[in-house]
């Protein structure tokens, strides 16, 4: 299964709300920005991925890192653990 870490722009507001649910200081709030290619990507952080099929359920941690400094890409880098 391949996934490019993007999400539908109609989910931006709801996703931003979820990212900021525990943030107290308004200066620390996440404000998602569209990438250079006009696509929204998951914010860097740790996520729990659950995949279920044929009665089998698998859970993994997905770590999304910020794009490398000096990189021409604004796409985050994933690491599945």
GIHU-V725185 format. One record per pair of residues at least 4 apart in sequence whose ideal C-beta (glycine too) atoms are under 7 Angstrom apart, sorted by the first residue. I is the first residue (numbers start at 1). GAP is how many residues later the second one is. If there is no record, write none. Layout:
i=I gap=GAP
i=I gap=GAP
//
This chain:
i=5 gap=36
i=5 gap=37
i=5 gap=59
i=5 gap=71
i=5 gap=73
i=6 gap=33
i=6 gap=34
i=6 gap=35
i=7 gap=4
i=7 gap=8
i=7 gap=33
i=7 gap=35
i=9 gap=31
i=11 gap=4
i=12 gap=4
i=12 gap=20
i=12 gap=28
i=13 gap=4
i=14 gap=4
i=15 gap=4
i=15 gap=17
i=16 gap=4
i=16 gap=14
i=16 gap=16
i=17 gap=4
i=19 gap=11
i=19 gap=24
i=20 gap=9
i=20 gap=10
i=23 gap=5
i=23 gap=6
i=30 gap=13
i=32 gap=8
i=32 gap=11
i=34 gap=4
i=34 gap=5
i=34 gap=6
i=35 gap=4
i=35 gap=6
i=35 gap=39
i=35 gap=40
i=36 gap=38
i=41 gap=34
i=41 gap=35
i=42 gap=22
i=42 gap=34
i=44 gap=20
i=44 gap=21
i=44 gap=22
i=44 gap=32
i=45 gap=19
i=46 gap=15
i=46 gap=17
i=47 gap=15
i=47 gap=17
i=48 gap=11
i=48 gap=13
i=49 gap=10
i=49 gap=11
i=49 gap=13
i=50 gap=7
i=50 gap=9
i=51 gap=7
i=52 gap=4
i=52 gap=5
i=60 gap=20
i=60 gap=21
i=61 gap=20
i=62 gap=16
i=62 gap=18
i=63 gap=16
i=63 gap=18
i=64 gap=12
i=64 gap=14
i=65 gap=11
i=65 gap=12
i=65 gap=14
i=66 gap=10
i=67 gap=4
i=67 gap=6
i=67 gap=7
i=67 gap=8
i=67 gap=9
i=67 gap=10
//
